[in-house]
Amino acid sequence: MADETAATEAGRANPRKVREGTVVSTSMDKTAVVAVVDRVRHPRYNKTVQRTNRLYVHDETNDLNVGDRVRVQETRPLSKLKRWRIVDVLERAR
């Protein structure tokens, strides 16, 4: 019962995913590509491996630049590939 009340207090049972990454492309209109690096342990060799996912992010004002560090959040499908939106810019590119 305690889990159900915690879910309703938060507003949803499954909160939206939040990721941090680096902008790698801004050549599309109102869209940026963000590379998210995830460090995982290899199942057989137990070595730490970096896995990179490229997320298509909605950027309404086109204010992102390549190299910016951003926080993105999952959202409803906005186009064929776009399922993320900008939450905030953590660090601007130099």
The first five atom37 places (N, CA, C, CB, O) and aatype in JSON, in Angstrom:
{
  "aatype": [12, 0, 3, 6, 16, 0, 0, 16, 6, 0, 7, 1, 0, 2, 14, 1, 11, 19, 1, 6, 7, 16, 19, 19, 15, 16, 15, 12, 3, 11, 16, 0, 19, 19, 0, 19, 19, 3, 1, 19, 1, 8, 14, 1, 18, 2, 11, 16, 19, 5, 1, 16, 2, 1, 10, 18, 19, 8, 3, 6, 16, 2, 3, 10, 2, 19, 7, 3, 1, 19, 1, 19, 5, 6, 16, 1, 14, 10, 15, 11, 10, 11, 1, 17, 1, 9, 19, 3, 19, 10, 6, 1, 0, 1],
  "atom_mask": [
    [1, 1, 1, 1, 1],
    [1, 1, 1, 1, 1],
    [1, 1, 1, 1, 1],
    [1, 1, 1, 1, 1],
    [1, 1, 1, 1, 1],
    [1, 1, 1, 1, 1],
    [1, 1, 1, 1, 1],
    [1, 1, 1, 1, 1],
    [1, 1, 1, 1, 1],
    [1, 1, 1, 1, 1],
    [1, 1, 1, 0, 1],
    [1, 1, 1, 1, 1],
    [1, 1, 1, 1, 1],
    [1, 1, 1, 1, 1],
    [1, 1, 1, 1, 1],
    [1, 1, 1, 1, 1],
    [1, 1, 1, 1, 1],
    [1, 1, 1, 1, 1],
    [1, 1, 1, 1, 1],
    [1, 1, 1, 1, 1],
    [1, 1, 1, 0, 1],
    [1, 1, 1, 1, 1],
    [1, 1, 1, 1, 1],
    [1, 1, 1, 1, 1],
    [1, 1, 1, 1, 1],
    [1, 1, 1, 1, 1],
    [1, 1, 1, 1, 1],
    [1, 1, 1, 1, 1],
    [1, 1, 1, 1, 1],
    [1, 1, 1, 1, 1],
    [1, 1, 1, 1, 1],
    [1, 1, 1, 1, 1],
    [1, 1, 1, 1, 1],
    [1, 1, 1, 1, 1],
    [1, 1, 1, 1, 1],
    [1, 1, 1, 1, 1],
    [1, 1, 1, 1, 1],
    [1, 1, 1, 1, 1],
    [1, 1, 1, 1, 1],
    [1, 1, 1, 1, 1],
    [1, 1, 1, 1, 1],
    [1, 1, 1, 1, 1],
    [1, 1, 1, 1, 1],
    [1, 1, 1, 1, 1],
    [1, 1, 1, 1, 1],
    [1, 1, 1, 1, 1],
    [1, 1, 1, 1, 1],
    [1, 1, 1, 1, 1],
    [1, 1, 1, 1, 1],
    [1, 1, 1, 1, 1],
    [1, 1, 1, 1, 1],
    [1, 1, 1, 1, 1],
    [1, 1, 1, 1, 1],
    [1, 1, 1, 1, 1],
    [1, 1, 1, 1, 1],
    [1, 1, 1, 1, 1],
    [1, 1, 1, 1, 1],
    [1, 1, 1, 1, 1],
    [1, 1, 1, 1, 1],
    [1, 1, 1, 1, 1],
    [1, 1, 1, 1, 1],
    [1, 1, 1, 1, 1],
    [1, 1, 1, 1, 1],
    [1, 1, 1, 1, 1],
    [1, 1, 1, 1, 1],
    [1, 1, 1, 1, 1],
    [1, 1, 1, 0, 1],
    [1, 1, 1, 1, 1],
    [1, 1, 1, 1, 1],
    [1, 1, 1, 1, 1],
    [1, 1, 1, 1, 1],
    [1, 1, 1, 1, 1],
    [1, 1, 1, 1, 1],
    [1, 1, 1, 1, 1],
    [1, 1, 1, 1, 1],
    [1, 1, 1, 1, 1],
    [1, 1, 1, 1, 1],
    [1, 1, 1, 1, 1],
    [1, 1, 1, 1, 1],
    [1, 1, 1, 1, 1],
    [1, 1, 1, 1, 1],
    [1, 1, 1, 1, 1],
    [1, 1, 1, 1, 1],
    [1, 1, 1, 1, 1],
    [1, 1, 1, 1, 1],
    [1, 1, 1, 1, 1],
    [1, 1, 1, 1, 1],
    [1, 1, 1, 1, 1],
    [1, 1, 1, 1, 1],
    [1, 1, 1, 1, 1],
    [1, 1, 1, 1, 1],
    [1, 1, 1, 1, 1],
    [1, 1, 1, 1, 1],
    [1, 1, 1, 1, 1]
  ],
  "atom_positions": [
    [[0.81, -1.19, 0.0], [0.0, 0.0, 0.0], [0.85, 1.26, 0.0], [-0.92, 0.0, 1.18], [0.47, 2.26, -0.61]],
    [[1.98, 1.23, 0.66], [2.84, 2.42, 0.74], [3.38, 2.8, -0.63], [4.01, 2.17, 1.72], [3.55, 3.98, -0.92]],
    [[3.64, 1.8, -1.49], [4.14, 2.08, -2.83], [3.1, 2.82, -3.67], [4.55, 0.79, -3.52], [3.45, 3.71, -4.44]],
    [[1.83, 2.46, -3.52], [0.77, 3.11, -4.28], [0.63, 4.57, -3.88], [-0.55, 2.39, -4.08], [0.43, 5.42, -4.74]],
    [[0.72, 4.87, -2.59], [0.6, 6.26, -2.16], [1.79, 7.08, -2.62], [0.46, 6.33, -0.64], [1.63, 8.26, -2.97]],
    [[2.97, 6.49, -2.63], [4.16, 7.21, -3.11], [4.03, 7.52, -4.59], [5.43, 6.39, -2.84], [4.46, 8.59, -5.04]],
    [[3.45, 6.59, -5.37], [3.28, 6.81, -6.8], [2.28, 7.93, -7.07], [2.82, 5.52, -7.48], [2.49, 8.74, -7.97]],
    [[1.2, 7.99, -6.28], [0.21, 9.04, -6.51], [0.73, 10.39, -6.05], [-1.1, 8.71, -5.79], [0.39, 11.41, -6.65]],
    [[1.55, 10.43, -5.02], [2.14, 11.69, -4.57], [3.08, 12.25, -5.63], [2.89, 11.5, -3.24], [3.13, 13.46, -5.84]],
    [[3.81, 11.38, -6.29], [4.73, 11.82, -7.33], [3.97, 12.23, -8.59], [5.74, 10.73, -7.65], [4.51, 12.96, -9.42]],
    [[2.74, 11.78, -8.75], [1.95, 12.16, -9.9], [1.81, 11.06, -10.94], [0.0, 0.0, 0.0], [0.81, 11.01, -11.65]],
    [[2.81, 10.18, -11.03], [2.72, 9.08, -11.99], [3.41, 7.85, -11.4], [3.36, 9.47, -13.36], [4.27, 7.96, -10.52]],
    [[3.02, 6.69, -11.91], [3.63, 5.45, -11.44], [5.02, 5.28, -12.03], [2.76, 4.24, -11.79], [5.91, 4.72, -11.39]],
    [[5.22, 5.79, -13.27], [6.5, 5.63, -13.96], [7.0, 7.02, -14.38], [6.37, 4.68, -15.2], [6.62, 7.5, -15.45]],
    [[7.84, 7.66, -13.57], [8.3, 8.99, -13.93], [9.17, 8.98, -15.2], [9.08, 9.6, -12.78], [9.78, 7.97, -15.53]],
    [[9.2, 10.11, -15.88], [9.94, 10.19, -17.13], [11.43, 10.11, -16.89], [9.6, 11.47, -17.86], [11.94, 10.6, -15.88]],
    [[12.13, 9.48, -17.83], [13.57, 9.32, -17.71], [14.27, 10.67, -17.91], [14.09, 8.3, -18.73], [13.82, 11.5, -18.7]],
    [[15.35, 10.88, -17.2], [16.17, 12.08, -17.33], [17.6, 11.65, -17.59], [16.08, 12.99, -16.06], [18.12, 10.77, -16.9]],
    [[18.23, 12.25, -18.6], [19.61, 11.91, -18.95], [20.43, 13.19, -19.1], [19.65, 11.08, -20.26], [19.89, 14.26, -19.35]],
    [[21.75, 13.05, -18.94], [22.67, 14.17, -19.17], [23.6, 13.78, -20.3], [23.47, 14.53, -17.89], [24.06, 12.64, -20.38]],
    [[23.89, 14.74, -21.18], [24.75, 14.43, -22.31], [25.32, 15.68, -22.94], [0.0, 0.0, 0.0], [25.12, 16.79, -22.45]],
    [[26.02, 15.48, -24.05], [26.69, 16.55, -24.77], [26.06, 16.7, -26.14], [28.2, 16.27, -24.9], [25.79, 15.71, -26.83]],
    [[25.81, 17.94, -26.54], [25.23, 18.22, -27.86], [26.3, 17.95, -28.92], [24.7, 19.69, -27.96], [27.4, 18.5, -28.85]],
    [[25.97, 17.1, -29.91], [26.94, 16.77, -30.96], [26.52, 17.31, -32.32], [27.12, 15.27, -31.05], [27.33, 17.35, -33.25]],
    [[25.25, 17.73, -32.47], [24.8, 18.28, -33.75], [23.62, 19.21, -33.53], [24.42, 17.15, -34.73], [22.73, 18.93, -32.72]],
    [[23.64, 20.34, -34.27], [22.52, 21.28, -34.21], [22.12, 21.73, -35.61], [22.88, 22.5, -33.34], [21.56, 22.82, -35.77]],
    [[22.41, 20.93, -36.62], [22.18, 21.35, -37.99], [20.71, 21.29, -38.42], [22.99, 20.5, -38.92], [20.35, 21.86, -39.45]],
    [[19.86, 20.62, -37.64], [18.44, 20.55, -37.97], [17.7, 21.7, -37.3], [17.83, 19.2, -37.54], [18.17, 22.27, -36.31]],
    [[16.53, 22.05, -37.84], [15.73, 23.13, -37.27], [14.94, 22.61, -36.07], [14.78, 23.72, -38.34], [14.21, 21.63, -36.17]],
    [[15.1, 23.29, -34.94], [14.41, 22.95, -33.68], [14.73, 21.56, -33.17], [12.93, 23.08, -33.86], [13.96, 20.99, -32.39]],
    [[15.84, 20.99, -33.59], [16.27, 19.66, -33.14], [17.76, 19.67, -32.89], [15.89, 18.58, -34.18], [18.53, 20.25, -33.66]],
    [[18.17, 19.03, -31.81], [19.58, 18.84, -31.52], [19.81, 17.35, -31.27], [20.04, 19.71, -30.3], [18.9, 16.63, -30.84]],
    [[21.03, 16.91, -31.53], [21.39, 15.52, -31.24], [22.3, 15.53, -30.03], [22.09, 14.83, -32.48], [23.33, 16.22, -30.01]],
    [[21.93, 14.77, -29.0], [22.68, 14.72, -27.75], [23.25, 13.33, -27.58], [21.78, 15.11, -26.55], [22.52, 12.34, -27.66]],
    [[24.56, 13.24, -27.33], [25.22, 11.97, -27.08], [25.24, 11.73, -25.57], [26.68, 11.95, -27.67], [25.77, 12.53, -24.81]],
    [[24.66, 10.6, -25.16], [24.62, 10.23, -23.75], [25.53, 9.03, -23.56], [23.17, 9.91, -23.28], [25.33, 7.99, -24.18]],
    [[26.54, 9.17, -22.7], [27.5, 8.1, -22.46], [27.11, 7.36, -21.19], [28.95, 8.66, -22.34], [26.91, 7.97, -20.14]],
    [[27.0, 6.04, -21.31], [26.64, 5.2, -20.18], [27.77, 4.2, -19.95], [25.29, 4.47, -20.42], [28.19, 3.51, -20.88]],
    [[28.27, 4.13, -18.72], [29.34, 3.19, -18.41], [28.73, 1.93, -17.83], [30.37, 3.81, -17.43], [28.06, 1.97, -16.79]],
    [[28.96, 0.8, -18.5], [28.42, -0.48, -18.05], [29.55, -1.5, -17.92], [27.32, -0.99, -19.02], [30.6, -1.36, -18.55]],
    [[29.31, -2.51, -17.11], [30.29, -3.57, -16.92], [30.03, -4.65, -17.97], [30.21, -4.16, -15.47], [28.89, -5.06, -18.17]],
    [[31.09, -5.1, -18.65], [30.93, -6.16, -19.64], [30.56, -7.45, -18.93], [32.22, -6.34, -20.49], [31.2, -7.81, -17.94]],
    [[29.54, -8.17, -19.41], [29.07, -9.35, -18.68], [30.11, -10.47, -18.55], [27.85, -9.9, -19.34], [30.15, -11.15, -17.53]],
    [[30.94, -10.66, -19.55], [31.91, -11.75, -19.5], [33.26, -11.29, -18.95], [32.09, -12.36, -20.88], [33.84, -11.95, -18.08]],
    [[33.75, -10.16, -19.44], [35.12, -9.75, -19.12], [35.21, -8.8, -17.94], [35.76, -9.11, -20.32], [36.31, -8.47, -17.5]],
    [[34.07, -8.34, -17.43], [34.01, -7.46, -16.25], [34.81, -6.18, -16.42], [34.51, -8.19, -15.05], [35.2, -5.56, -15.43]],
    [[35.05, -5.78, -17.66], [35.73, -4.52, -17.9], [34.66, -3.44, -18.1], [36.67, -4.61, -19.15], [33.6, -3.71, -18.66]],
    [[34.93, -2.23, -17.64], [33.98, -1.13, -17.83], [34.04, -0.66, -19.28], [34.29, 0.04, -16.86], [35.1, -0.35, -19.81]],
    [[32.86, -0.62, -19.91], [32.76, -0.25, -21.32], [31.85, 0.97, -21.43], [32.22, -1.44, -22.19], [30.87, 1.08, -20.71]],
    [[32.18, 1.89, -22.34], [31.34, 3.05, -22.56], [30.38, 2.78, -23.71], [32.19, 4.3, -22.85], [30.81, 2.4, -24.8]],
    [[29.09, 2.97, -23.45], [28.07, 2.83, -24.49], [27.5, 4.21, -24.75], [26.94, 1.82, -24.07], [27.13, 4.92, -23.81]],
    [[27.42, 4.6, -26.02], [26.92, 5.92, -26.37], [25.6, 5.8, -27.1], [27.94, 6.68, -27.23], [25.48, 5.03, -28.06]],
    [[24.6, 6.56, -26.65], [23.32, 6.65, -27.33], [23.16, 8.06, -27.85], [22.14, 6.27, -26.38], [23.5, 9.03, -27.17]],
    [[22.63, 8.18, -29.08], [22.36, 9.49, -29.66], [20.86, 9.76, -29.56], [22.85, 9.57, -31.14], [20.05, 9.04, -30.15]],
    [[20.5, 10.77, -28.81], [19.1, 11.12, -28.6], [18.75, 12.35, -29.41], [18.8, 11.35, -27.1], [19.5, 13.33, -29.42]],
    [[17.6, 12.31, -30.09], [17.11, 13.47, -30.82], [16.24, 14.28, -29.86], [16.31, 13.05, -32.1], [15.26, 13.78, -29.31]],
    [[16.61, 15.55, -29.68], [16.04, 16.38, -28.63], [15.35, 17.59, -29.25], [17.12, 16.83, -27.63], [15.88, 18.21, -30.18]],
    [[14.16, 17.93, -28.73], [13.44, 19.11, -29.22], [14.05, 20.37, -28.61], [11.92, 19.01, -28.87], [14.14, 20.49, -27.39]],
    [[14.46, 21.31, -29.48], [15.08, 22.57, -29.06], [14.28, 23.69, -29.72], [16.62, 22.64, -29.45], [14.63, 24.14, -30.81]],
    [[13.22, 24.14, -29.06], [12.27, 25.08, -29.66], [12.92, 26.38, -30.12], [11.17, 25.4, -28.67], [12.56, 26.91, -31.17]],
    [[13.88, 26.89, -29.35], [14.45, 28.22, -29.65], [15.76, 28.15, -30.43], [14.67, 28.98, -28.38], [16.34, 29.19, -30.72]],
    [[16.24, 26.97, -30.76], [17.52, 26.8, -31.48], [18.67, 27.5, -30.77], [17.39, 27.33, -32.9], [19.54, 28.07, -31.42]],
    [[18.69, 27.47, -29.44], [19.75, 28.17, -28.71], [20.89, 27.26, -28.28], [19.17, 28.85, -27.5], [21.84, 27.74, -27.65]],
    [[20.84, 25.96, -28.59], [21.92, 25.06, -28.22], [23.06, 25.15, -29.23], [21.42, 23.62, -28.12], [22.84, 25.41, -30.42]],
    [[24.27, 24.93, -28.75], [25.46, 24.88, -29.6], [26.17, 23.55, -29.38], [26.41, 26.07, -29.32], [26.0, 22.91, -28.35]],
    [[26.96, 23.15, -30.37], [27.71, 21.91, -30.25], [28.69, 22.03, -29.08], [28.47, 21.58, -31.58], [29.42, 23.02, -28.97]],
    [[28.69, 21.03, -28.22], [29.57, 21.03, -27.06], [28.89, 21.38, -25.76], [0.0, 0.0, 0.0], [29.47, 21.21, -24.69]],
    [[27.65, 21.87, -25.82], [26.92, 22.19, -24.59], [26.59, 20.92, -23.83], [25.62, 22.97, -24.91], [26.28, 19.89, -24.43]],
    [[26.66, 20.99, -22.48], [26.21, 19.89, -21.64], [24.78, 20.19, -21.24], [27.13, 19.7, -20.38], [24.49, 21.27, -20.72]],
    [[23.87, 19.24, -21.48], [22.45, 19.48, -21.24], [21.83, 18.33, -20.46], [21.71, 19.68, -22.56], [22.35, 17.22, -20.44]],
    [[20.7, 18.64, -19.83], [19.88, 17.62, -19.19], [18.61, 17.52, -20.01], [19.57, 17.97, -17.67], [17.96, 18.52, -20.29]],
    [[18.25, 16.29, -20.41], [17.08, 16.08, -21.25], [16.11, 15.14, -20.53], [17.48, 15.5, -22.63], [16.49, 14.35, -19.67]],
    [[14.82, 15.26, -20.91], [13.78, 14.45, -20.28], [12.94, 13.8, -21.36], [12.91, 15.31, -19.35], [12.67, 14.39, -22.4]],
    [[12.52, 12.58, -21.09], [11.67, 11.84, -22.01], [10.32, 12.54, -22.14], [11.49, 10.38, -21.52], [9.81, 13.11, -21.18]],
    [[9.75, 12.48, -23.34], [8.45, 13.09, -23.57], [7.7, 12.28, -24.62], [8.59, 14.56, -24.02], [8.19, 11.26, -25.1]],
    [[6.51, 12.73, -24.97], [5.73, 12.04, -25.99], [6.44, 12.14, -27.33], [4.3, 12.62, -26.08], [7.28, 13.03, -27.5]],
    [[6.16, 11.27, -28.29], [6.8, 11.36, -29.59], [6.48, 12.69, -30.28], [6.37, 10.19, -30.48], [5.31, 13.03, -30.46]],
    [[7.52, 13.42, -30.67], [7.34, 14.71, -31.34], [7.55, 14.59, -32.83], [8.3, 15.74, -30.76], [7.06, 15.42, -33.6]],
    [[8.26, 13.56, -33.27], [8.44, 13.27, -34.69], [8.86, 11.81, -34.79], [9.51, 14.23, -35.36], [8.73, 11.06, -33.83]],
    [[9.35, 11.42, -35.95], [9.7, 10.0, -36.15], [10.77, 9.53, -35.16], [10.18, 9.78, -37.58], [10.69, 8.41, -34.65]],
    [[11.76, 10.37, -34.89], [12.85, 9.97, -33.99], [12.91, 10.76, -32.69], [14.15, 10.12, -34.71], [13.58, 10.34, -31.74]],
    [[12.23, 11.89, -32.63], [12.36, 12.8, -31.48], [11.43, 12.39, -30.34], [12.07, 14.24, -31.9], [10.2, 12.4, -30.49]],
    [[12.04, 12.02, -29.19], [11.25, 11.65, -28.02], [11.78, 12.29, -26.75], [11.24, 10.14, -27.86], [11.42, 11.86, -25.65]],
    [[12.61, 13.31, -26.86], [13.23, 13.95, -25.71], [13.1, 15.46, -25.82], [14.71, 13.54, -25.59], [12.97, 16.0, -26.92]],
    [[13.14, 16.15, -24.66], [13.11, 17.61, -24.66], [14.14, 18.13, -23.67], [11.69, 18.14, -24.32], [14.54, 17.43, -22.74]],
    [[14.56, 19.37, -23.89], [15.57, 20.0, -23.04], [14.94, 20.37, -21.69], [16.18, 21.25, -23.73], [13.87, 20.98, -21.65]],
    [[15.62, 20.0, -20.6], [15.21, 20.44, -19.28], [16.0, 21.69, -18.92], [15.41, 19.32, -18.22], [15.42, 22.72, -18.57]],
    [[17.34, 21.6, -18.99], [18.17, 22.78, -18.78], [19.56, 22.56, -19.35], [18.26, 23.11, -17.31], [19.98, 21.44, -19.61]],
    [[20.26, 23.68, -19.54], [21.64, 23.65, -20.05], [22.54, 23.72, -18.84], [21.92, 24.83, -21.06], [22.52, 24.69, -18.08]],
    [[23.35, 22.68, -18.65], [24.22, 22.61, -17.48], [25.48, 23.43, -17.67], [24.59, 21.16, -17.17], [25.96, 24.08, -16.73]],
    [[26.03, 23.41, -18.89], [27.29, 24.11, -19.15], [27.34, 24.47, -20.63], [28.53, 23.24, -18.75], [27.07, 23.63, -21.49]],
    [[27.68, 25.71, -20.92], [27.8, 26.16, -22.3], [29.16, 25.8, -22.86], [27.57, 27.67, -22.39], [30.15, 25.72, -22.13]],
    [[29.21, 25.57, -24.17], [30.49, 25.27, -24.83], [31.36, 26.51, -24.84], [30.26, 24.75, -26.29], [30.87, 27.64, -24.9]],
    [[32.66, 26.3, -24.77], [33.58, 27.44, -24.77], [34.04, 27.78, -26.16], [34.78, 27.15, -23.89], [34.82, 28.72, -26.34]]
  ]
}
